[in-house]
Amino acid sequence: MLLGTWNFIAAVSSATGLPSAQSCTELEFVFNAQDGDLCTGTFRATCADGVVLTGTASGAFIDGLLTVQADGLATSTGVHYTFDVSGTARIACDHIEIDYAGTRCLGAVSGLEKLTRQVVRL
């Protein structure tokens, strides 16, 4: 159901924290394993001021929603800091909306983002 690549469409609502979701481009989630109700994957994004986000994500389907936990590293001009976010994802056949909140060294971060499935044309 989730396996494959999902790309950022838009920040559905304003995010708090820096970098903001609106400043990120090339946001991509790759779900590469799913076993029953559990799934895992990786993500990467390039944001304003050269901030690059990378990390891993895992999730579990509970009551029709995907509960997600992501841990990552933000890098900018030689400075690295860790972050973690968790949230709930609503899944449709062609998109995912993730409502998330978390922490990083500069404080809290939260928002709502929409991803779409990358279609591979043969």
Secondary structure as GFF3:
##gff-version 3
##sequence-region A 1 122
A	DSSP	beta_strand	4	16	.	.	.	ID=ss1
A	DSSP	three_ten_helix	21	23	.	.	.	ID=ss2
A	DSSP	beta_strand	25	35	.	.	.	ID=ss3
A	DSSP	beta_strand	38	46	.	.	.	ID=ss4
A	DSSP	three_ten_helix	48	50	.	.	.	ID=ss5
A	DSSP	beta_strand	52	62	.	.	.	ID=ss6
A	DSSP	beta_strand	65	76	.	.	.	ID=ss7
A	DSSP	beta_strand	79	91	.	.	.	ID=ss8
A	DSSP	beta_strand	95	104	.	.	.	ID=ss9
A	DSSP	beta_strand	107	117	.	.	.	ID=ss10
###
